Structures are given as structure tokens and as C-alpha cells.
Amino acid sequence: MDRLPSRGQDRVRAEAGEELALKTTICDEIRGSGRAVIIDTVSGNPDWRTHPTPMLSGFESYISFPIRLPDGTFFGTLCAIDPQPRSIGTPAIAALFERFAAEMGALLA
């Protein structure tokens, strides 16, 4: 199970410590594919607007990058969500998240 953060629950439809079935999360899809997910506007994206996670949580923008340990083992994801649409699909933002995720993986070794 993934735990939702205890802060910011006023910004998404979730209670502090609420659990989600891992198989319904975007994080699990990232774990399986190894690829980042960047969504500027969930409701305008046919690939994501019916996904269980944004439907349950009510977010409109989402960015998440896999965190891997130096040996390549998947650790988790670095993600950010917002109930408002955001222009987060820029090369600069993607590069920043990719770098932070890599640095986190290196520090966790």
C-alpha cells in the first residue's frame, strides 16, 4: 500500500495516512515501466482522466520520476501533485525532477 502524505490533504481528496491499493497507483505504473509520468491537465488527457488515482484524489497536474538506487533497484518515486492544471511538462522541469530523483537514489545507497 502507498501512503498519501499527511500534509496538503486540503488540496486533494484524501485523509492523512489514507492508503491506496498499490496496483491502482501511477507510482506502480512507473515502477513497471521505469518511465516518468508528466501530466499538465488530467481532465484534458484521455490517457489519464479515467485513471483511479486522479479520480480518487482529485488532482489535475502530476509529475513523477522513478528513484533508482545505484545498482538499478527501484526505490520509489519523486512526485508532485496539484489540484490545478500546471504547465509542468517543460524540459527544464523534467530535467530538474530527473536530477533530483537521481541524487536521491545516490544518497539512499
C-alpha positions as CSV (number, residue, x, y, z in Angstrom):
1,M,0.0,0.0,0.0
2,D,1.1,3.6,-0.7
3,R,0.5,6.2,2.0
4,L,-0.7,9.6,1.0
5,P,1.2,12.4,2.6
6,S,-0.1,13.8,5.8
7,R,0.3,17.4,4.6
8,G,-1.8,19.0,1.9
9,Q,-4.9,16.9,2.3
10,D,-6.9,20.0,1.8
11,R,-5.5,20.2,-1.7
12,V,-6.5,16.7,-2.7
13,R,-9.4,14.4,-1.7
14,A,-7.6,12.2,0.8
15,E,-7.3,11.9,4.5
16,A,-3.9,11.9,6.3
17,G,-2.4,8.4,6.2
18,E,-5.1,7.1,3.8
19,E,-3.9,4.0,2.0
20,L,-4.3,3.2,-1.7
21,A,-4.0,-0.2,-3.3
22,L,-0.6,-0.1,-4.9
23,K,-1.9,-1.6,-8.2
24,T,-4.2,1.3,-8.6
25,T,-1.5,4.0,-8.4
26,I,0.5,5.8,-11.0
27,C,3.6,5.0,-8.9
28,D,3.1,1.3,-9.6
29,E,2.9,2.0,-13.3
30,I,6.2,3.9,-13.1
31,R,7.7,1.0,-11.2
32,G,6.7,-1.3,-14.0
33,S,7.7,0.9,-16.9
34,G,10.7,2.7,-15.5
35,R,9.5,5.9,-17.2
36,A,8.5,9.2,-15.7
37,V,4.9,10.5,-15.9
38,I,4.1,14.2,-16.5
39,I,0.5,15.4,-16.8
40,D,-0.2,19.1,-17.2
41,T,-4.0,18.6,-17.1
42,V,-5.5,15.3,-16.1
43,S,-9.1,16.2,-17.2
44,G,-7.9,17.1,-20.7
45,N,-5.7,14.0,-21.1
46,P,-7.5,10.9,-22.5
47,D,-4.8,8.6,-21.3
48,W,-5.2,9.7,-17.6
49,R,-8.6,11.3,-17.0
50,T,-10.2,7.9,-16.0
51,H,-7.2,6.6,-14.1
52,P,-8.2,5.6,-10.5
53,T,-5.6,7.7,-8.7
54,P,-6.5,11.2,-10.1
55,M,-10.2,10.3,-10.0
56,L,-10.0,9.4,-6.3
57,S,-7.5,12.2,-5.3
58,G,-8.9,15.0,-7.5
59,F,-5.6,16.3,-8.8
60,E,-5.2,18.0,-12.2
61,S,-1.4,18.1,-12.6
62,Y,1.1,15.4,-11.7
63,I,4.8,14.8,-12.2
64,S,6.7,11.8,-11.0
65,F,10.1,10.3,-11.7
66,P,11.5,6.9,-10.6
67,I,14.1,6.9,-7.9
68,R,16.6,4.1,-8.5
69,L,19.5,3.0,-6.3
70,P,23.0,2.9,-7.8
71,D,22.5,-0.8,-8.6
72,G,19.4,0.0,-10.6
73,T,16.9,-1.3,-7.9
74,F,13.7,0.7,-7.9
75,F,13.2,2.6,-4.6
76,G,10.1,4.7,-5.2
77,T,9.1,7.9,-7.0
78,L,9.7,11.6,-6.6
79,C,6.3,13.2,-7.3
80,A,4.3,16.4,-7.0
81,I,0.6,16.9,-7.5
82,D,-1.7,19.9,-7.7
83,P,-5.5,20.2,-7.9
84,Q,-5.0,22.9,-10.5
85,P,-3.6,22.4,-14.1
86,R,0.0,23.4,-14.3
87,S,2.4,23.7,-17.2
88,I,4.9,21.2,-15.8
89,G,5.8,19.4,-19.0
90,T,8.7,21.6,-19.8
91,P,12.2,20.4,-20.5
92,A,13.6,22.4,-17.6
93,I,11.1,21.0,-15.0
94,A,11.7,17.4,-16.3
95,A,15.5,17.8,-16.1
96,L,15.1,19.2,-12.5
97,F,13.0,16.2,-11.4
98,E,15.3,13.7,-13.2
99,R,18.3,15.2,-11.4
100,F,16.7,15.3,-8.0
101,A,15.5,11.7,-8.4
102,A,19.0,10.6,-9.4
103,E,20.5,12.4,-6.5
104,M,18.0,10.9,-4.1
105,G,18.8,7.4,-5.3
106,A,22.6,8.0,-4.9
107,L,22.0,9.3,-1.3
108,L,19.9,6.3,-0.4
109,A,22.6,3.8,-1.3
